[in-house]
Amino acid sequence: MQNRYRAAVVGLSGISANRPAPQADSILKSPSPSSHLGAYHLVPQTDVVAVCDLKTELFERVAQTWGQEFGELETYTDYRAMIERENLDILSVCTSDHRHTDIVIAAANAGVKGIICEKPLATSVDEATRMIQACEASGSLLVVDHTNRWRPHYDVARQAIRDGSIGKVHRIVAHLGTPRAMMFRNGTHLIDGVCFFADSDPEWVFGHLEPGYDHYDRYLGDGGRDPATDPAASAYVHFRNGVRAFINLAKEQFRDSFRYQVFGETGLIEVHPSRVIRRDRNTTEFFPFPDHQFIGIPACVVELINAIENGGDLLSPAREAKKTVEILVGILQSHARGNVRVDLPLPPGH
């Protein structure tokens, strides 16, 4: 008999509580909900018992959206009270970008077994460190929703890289073009992908923000809502294994795009959301995507449950997600100091 897991969600806007219309995923031809409540609804071992938000009108929206799918949900405006009363096994933290830290620490201190934190993990390196320390001290597993890590294009591309299909990697070019190409919002996904494919620790960074943000030496955003509060940027990141990464976030692009080019000694791998292509001097190869029962957030939930029960590595653990926070803050610091080199990891106080 499978174990059951009591789950809850803090923050009910956007990705936390949406219920997409039933449709086949464009890659896998199977349901792929892109919200936390949708993921818990799909994974049979979880029972959502409570939700929390400061905006009480969102409770009614959840009720209208999900009906009685989760039974009678307890509703809270105070996450501390919810964590104290509900004996949770798993908690999703889906609040604004800069509001994750205290919630994650409270859950860890209360002994919640698994915590799924929305990206970015934090908006300062010190906050990320505090969260990691609290979870490691309590034994709570902290995973960060860099969703693409549980999608086929990332899986296939990194496996091909590790298998040596393009030889030793020496360059990565990453591009995100969209009006919401904000550093700490969607830029987080792009930079995490660079770390994923580089397969190493960032060693230093140069950064250059879009015009008008010269005073941004630290995070000054509004949690991810208004693109004007979170700049786009261009950056160069050097990794300890010698990989050089060129990152471009462009708000002004006329059409959305999200892609990587990974250059090796003998070839190139191009990574797009719907395809992975290897090229060399003579050939072009399109990699097939294997069947997956779950992708995205549902796959994250399944992986977390397996790690709670059996141990093992997580695809997006907090220490890995901290690399992205280091790079983001390093870009801000580099720009504020005149686009100088900033060594990583950053010292305390950032």
C-alpha positions as CSV (number, residue, x, y, z in Angstrom):
1,M,0.0,0.0,0.0
2,Q,1.4,3.4,-1.0
3,N,2.1,6.0,1.6
4,R,-0.1,9.1,1.6
5,Y,1.3,12.6,1.8
6,R,-0.5,15.7,3.2
7,A,0.2,18.6,1.0
8,A,-0.5,22.4,1.0
9,V,0.2,25.4,-1.1
10,V,1.2,28.9,0.0
11,G,0.4,31.6,-2.6
12,L,-2.5,31.0,-4.9
13,S,-1.8,33.2,-8.0
14,G,-0.7,32.0,-11.4
15,I,1.4,28.8,-11.4
16,S,0.2,27.6,-8.0
17,A,-3.5,27.0,-8.6
18,N,-4.4,27.1,-12.3
19,R,-6.4,24.3,-13.8
20,P,-5.5,24.0,-17.5
21,A,-8.1,22.8,-19.9
22,P,-7.7,19.1,-20.6
23,Q,-5.4,18.7,-23.6
24,A,-2.5,16.6,-24.7
25,D,1.1,17.9,-24.2
26,S,2.6,18.9,-27.5
27,I,5.5,16.5,-27.0
28,L,4.3,13.6,-24.9
29,K,0.6,13.5,-26.0
30,S,-0.4,13.1,-22.3
31,P,-1.8,15.4,-19.6
32,S,0.7,17.8,-18.3
33,P,-0.7,20.3,-15.7
34,S,1.6,23.3,-15.2
35,S,0.4,24.3,-11.7
36,H,1.1,22.9,-8.2
37,L,-2.5,22.1,-7.4
38,G,-2.7,20.5,-10.9
39,A,0.4,18.4,-10.1
40,Y,-1.0,17.2,-6.7
41,H,-4.3,16.4,-8.4
42,L,-2.5,14.2,-10.9
43,V,-0.1,12.4,-8.5
44,P,-2.3,9.9,-6.6
45,Q,-0.2,9.7,-3.4
46,T,-0.8,13.3,-2.4
47,D,-3.8,14.8,-0.6
48,V,-4.1,18.6,-0.6
49,V,-5.4,19.6,2.8
50,A,-4.9,23.3,2.9
51,V,-4.1,26.5,1.0
52,C,-2.8,29.9,2.1
53,D,-2.9,33.4,0.7
54,L,-3.2,36.9,2.0
55,K,-5.8,37.6,-0.6
56,T,-8.9,35.9,0.7
57,E,-10.8,36.3,-2.7
58,L,-8.4,33.7,-4.1
59,F,-10.0,31.0,-1.9
60,E,-13.2,31.4,-3.8
61,R,-11.3,31.2,-7.1
62,V,-9.8,27.9,-6.0
63,A,-13.2,26.6,-5.0
64,Q,-14.6,27.6,-8.4
65,T,-11.7,26.2,-10.3
66,W,-11.3,22.9,-8.5
67,G,-14.7,22.2,-7.0
68,Q,-14.6,19.3,-4.6
69,E,-11.5,17.6,-6.2
70,F,-9.6,18.1,-3.0
71,G,-12.6,17.8,-0.6
72,E,-13.0,20.6,2.0
73,L,-9.8,22.5,1.9
74,E,-8.7,24.4,5.0
75,T,-7.9,28.1,4.2
76,Y,-5.4,30.3,5.9
77,T,-4.1,33.8,5.6
78,D,-1.2,33.0,8.0
79,Y,1.3,30.3,6.7
80,R,2.7,29.9,10.2
81,A,-0.7,28.8,11.5
82,M,-1.2,26.4,8.6
83,I,2.2,24.8,9.1
84,E,1.6,24.5,12.8
85,R,-1.9,22.9,12.5
86,E,-1.9,20.8,9.4
87,N,0.9,18.2,10.0
88,L,2.1,18.7,6.5
89,D,4.4,16.3,4.6
90,I,4.9,18.5,1.5
91,L,4.6,22.2,1.1
92,S,4.6,24.2,-2.2
93,V,5.9,27.8,-1.7
94,C,4.5,29.9,-4.6
95,T,4.6,33.4,-3.3
96,S,6.4,36.4,-4.9
97,D,10.0,35.9,-5.8
98,H,11.3,37.8,-2.7
99,R,9.0,36.2,-0.1
100,H,10.2,32.6,-0.1
101,T,12.8,32.6,2.7
102,D,10.8,32.8,5.9
103,I,8.1,30.4,4.7
104,V,10.7,27.7,3.7
105,I,12.5,28.1,7.0
106,A,9.3,27.9,9.0
107,A,8.4,24.7,7.2
108,A,11.8,23.2,7.7
109,N,11.8,24.0,11.4
110,A,8.3,22.3,11.7
111,G,9.7,19.1,10.2
112,V,7.9,19.3,6.8
113,K,9.5,16.4,4.9
114,G,9.6,17.9,1.4
115,I,9.4,21.6,0.3
116,I,8.9,22.7,-3.3
117,C,9.9,26.3,-3.7
118,E,9.1,28.3,-6.8
119,K,12.0,29.8,-8.7
120,P,14.1,31.8,-8.0
121,L,15.1,30.1,-4.8
122,A,15.8,33.6,-3.3
123,T,16.7,37.1,-4.4
124,S,19.8,37.3,-2.4
125,V,22.6,34.9,-1.7
126,D,22.3,35.3,2.1
127,E,18.6,34.3,1.9
128,A,19.4,31.2,-0.2
129,T,22.1,30.2,2.3
130,R,19.7,30.6,5.3
131,M,17.1,28.4,3.6
132,I,19.6,25.7,2.7
133,Q,21.0,25.6,6.2
134,A,17.6,25.3,7.8
135,C,16.6,22.5,5.6
136,E,19.8,20.6,6.0
137,A,19.6,21.0,9.8
138,S,16.1,19.6,9.9
139,G,16.4,17.0,7.2
140,S,13.8,18.6,5.0
141,L,14.3,18.1,1.3
142,L,14.2,21.4,-0.6
143,V,13.6,21.3,-4.3
144,V,13.3,24.3,-6.6
145,D,10.8,24.5,-9.5
146,H,13.2,25.1,-12.4
147,T,10.6,23.2,-14.3
148,N,12.6,22.4,-17.5
149,R,14.8,20.1,-15.5
150,W,11.9,17.6,-15.6
151,R,11.1,18.1,-19.3
152,P,12.4,15.8,-22.1
153,H,14.4,18.5,-24.0
154,Y,16.7,19.1,-21.0
155,D,17.0,15.4,-20.2
156,V,17.8,14.3,-23.8
157,A,20.2,17.2,-24.4
158,R,22.3,16.8,-21.2
159,Q,22.5,13.0,-21.7
160,A,23.8,13.5,-25.2
161,I,26.4,16.0,-23.8
162,R,27.5,13.6,-21.0
163,D,27.7,10.8,-23.6
164,G,30.3,12.8,-25.5
165,S,28.3,13.3,-28.7
166,I,29.9,16.7,-29.3
167,G,33.2,16.1,-27.4
168,K,34.3,18.3,-24.6
169,V,31.9,21.3,-24.2
170,H,33.6,24.7,-24.4
171,R,30.9,27.3,-25.1
172,I,27.2,27.8,-24.3
173,V,25.1,30.5,-25.9
174,A,21.7,31.0,-24.2
175,H,18.9,33.4,-25.4
176,L,15.5,34.4,-24.1
177,G,13.5,36.9,-26.0
178,T,10.2,38.1,-24.6
179,P,8.7,41.2,-22.9
180,R,9.0,39.2,-19.7
181,A,12.7,38.4,-20.1
182,M,13.3,39.7,-16.5
183,M,16.4,38.5,-14.7
184,F,14.8,37.1,-11.6
185,R,11.5,36.0,-13.3
186,N,12.0,34.1,-16.6
187,G,15.7,34.8,-16.8
188,T,16.0,32.4,-13.8
189,H,15.0,29.5,-16.1
190,L,17.5,30.4,-18.7
191,I,20.4,30.8,-16.3
192,D,19.5,27.5,-14.5
193,G,19.6,25.8,-17.9
194,V,23.1,27.1,-18.5
195,C,24.2,25.7,-15.2
196,F,22.5,22.4,-16.1
197,F,24.3,22.0,-19.4
198,A,27.7,23.4,-18.2
199,D,27.5,20.7,-15.4
200,S,29.9,22.7,-13.2
201,D,30.0,25.6,-10.6
202,P,30.1,29.2,-11.8
203,E,33.5,30.8,-11.1
204,W,33.1,34.4,-12.2
205,V,30.7,36.7,-14.1
206,F,30.5,39.9,-16.1
207,G,27.1,41.6,-16.4
208,H,25.5,44.4,-18.3
209,L,21.9,45.5,-17.6
210,E,19.4,47.1,-20.0
211,P,19.5,50.9,-20.0
212,G,18.0,52.7,-17.0
213,Y,19.1,50.3,-14.2
214,D,22.4,51.6,-13.1
215,H,21.3,51.9,-9.5
216,Y,20.4,48.2,-9.3
217,D,23.3,46.8,-7.2
218,R,20.8,44.3,-5.6
219,Y,17.3,43.0,-6.2
220,L,14.8,45.9,-6.3
221,G,11.9,44.1,-8.0
222,D,8.3,43.8,-7.0
223,G,8.2,40.0,-6.8
224,G,7.9,39.3,-10.5
225,R,4.8,41.2,-11.5
226,D,6.0,44.3,-13.4
227,P,8.8,43.8,-16.0
228,A,9.9,47.4,-15.4
229,T,11.1,46.5,-11.9
230,D,13.3,43.6,-13.0
231,P,15.8,44.3,-15.8
232,A,16.9,42.2,-18.7
233,A,20.6,41.7,-19.0
234,S,23.5,40.3,-21.0
235,A,26.2,38.3,-19.2
236,Y,29.3,36.2,-19.5
237,V,29.8,33.4,-17.0
238,H,33.0,31.3,-16.6
239,F,32.6,27.9,-15.0
240,R,35.2,25.9,-13.1
241,N,35.4,23.2,-15.7
242,G,36.4,25.9,-18.4
243,V,32.9,26.2,-20.0
244,R,32.2,29.8,-21.1
245,A,28.6,30.8,-21.2
246,F,27.1,33.8,-23.0
247,I,23.6,34.8,-21.7
248,N,21.2,37.2,-23.4
249,L,17.9,38.3,-22.0
250,A,16.0,40.6,-24.4
251,K,12.7,42.3,-23.6
252,E,12.5,44.1,-26.9
253,Q,12.5,41.1,-29.1
254,F,9.5,41.0,-31.5
255,R,8.8,37.3,-31.0
256,D,9.3,35.0,-28.1
257,S,12.2,32.6,-28.1
258,F,14.0,30.3,-25.7
259,R,17.0,28.4,-26.9
260,Y,20.5,27.1,-26.1
261,Q,23.5,26.3,-28.3
262,V,26.0,24.1,-26.7
263,F,29.3,24.0,-28.6
264,G,31.8,21.1,-28.2
265,E,35.0,20.1,-29.8
266,T,33.3,18.0,-32.5
267,G,29.8,19.4,-32.8
268,L,26.9,21.5,-31.6
269,I,23.7,20.7,-29.8
270,E,20.8,23.1,-30.1
271,V,18.1,22.9,-27.4
272,H,14.6,24.2,-28.0
273,P,11.5,23.5,-26.0
274,S,10.2,21.1,-28.7
275,R,13.4,19.7,-30.2
276,V,17.0,18.9,-29.6
277,I,19.4,18.9,-32.6
278,R,23.0,17.8,-32.9
279,R,25.0,19.2,-35.8
280,D,28.6,18.6,-36.9
281,R,30.4,19.3,-40.2
282,N,28.6,16.6,-42.1
283,T,25.4,15.6,-40.3
284,T,22.2,16.9,-38.6
285,E,20.5,14.7,-36.1
286,F,17.2,15.2,-34.4
287,F,17.0,13.4,-31.0
288,P,13.8,11.5,-30.2
289,F,12.1,12.1,-26.9
290,P,11.4,9.0,-24.8
291,D,8.1,8.4,-23.2
292,H,7.6,10.0,-19.8
293,Q,4.7,9.3,-17.4
294,F,5.2,12.7,-15.8
295,I,7.0,15.9,-16.8
296,G,7.3,19.4,-15.2
297,I,5.8,20.0,-11.8
298,P,4.1,16.5,-11.5
299,A,7.5,14.9,-12.2
300,C,9.0,17.1,-9.5
301,V,6.4,15.9,-7.0
302,V,6.9,12.2,-7.9
303,E,10.7,12.6,-7.6
304,L,10.3,14.3,-4.2
305,I,8.2,11.6,-2.8
306,N,10.6,9.0,-4.0
307,A,13.5,10.8,-2.4
308,I,11.5,11.1,0.9
309,E,10.9,7.3,0.8
310,N,14.1,6.0,-0.6
311,G,16.7,8.8,-0.6
312,G,18.7,9.6,-3.7
313,D,19.6,12.7,-5.6
314,L,17.1,15.5,-6.7
315,L,17.3,17.0,-10.2
316,S,16.9,20.6,-8.8
317,P,18.1,20.7,-5.2
318,A,18.5,24.0,-3.4
319,R,22.3,24.0,-3.6
320,E,22.1,23.7,-7.4
321,A,19.5,26.5,-7.5
322,K,21.7,28.7,-5.4
323,K,24.1,28.8,-8.4
324,T,21.5,30.7,-10.4
325,V,21.0,33.2,-7.5
326,E,24.8,33.7,-7.3
327,I,24.9,34.5,-11.0
328,L,22.0,36.8,-10.9
329,V,23.3,38.8,-8.0
330,G,26.8,38.7,-9.6
331,I,25.4,40.3,-12.7
332,L,23.9,43.1,-10.7
333,Q,27.1,43.7,-8.8
334,S,29.2,43.6,-12.0
335,H,27.0,46.2,-13.7
336,A,26.9,48.5,-10.7
337,R,30.7,48.4,-10.4
338,G,31.2,49.3,-14.1
339,N,30.8,45.9,-15.7
340,V,33.8,44.4,-13.9
341,R,34.5,40.8,-13.2
342,V,32.8,39.5,-10.1
343,D,34.2,36.3,-8.5
344,L,31.8,33.6,-7.3
345,P,30.7,32.5,-4.8
346,L,29.9,35.9,-3.4
347,P,30.9,36.7,0.2
348,P,28.3,37.1,3.0
349,G,26.3,40.3,2.8
350,H,24.9,39.7,-0.8
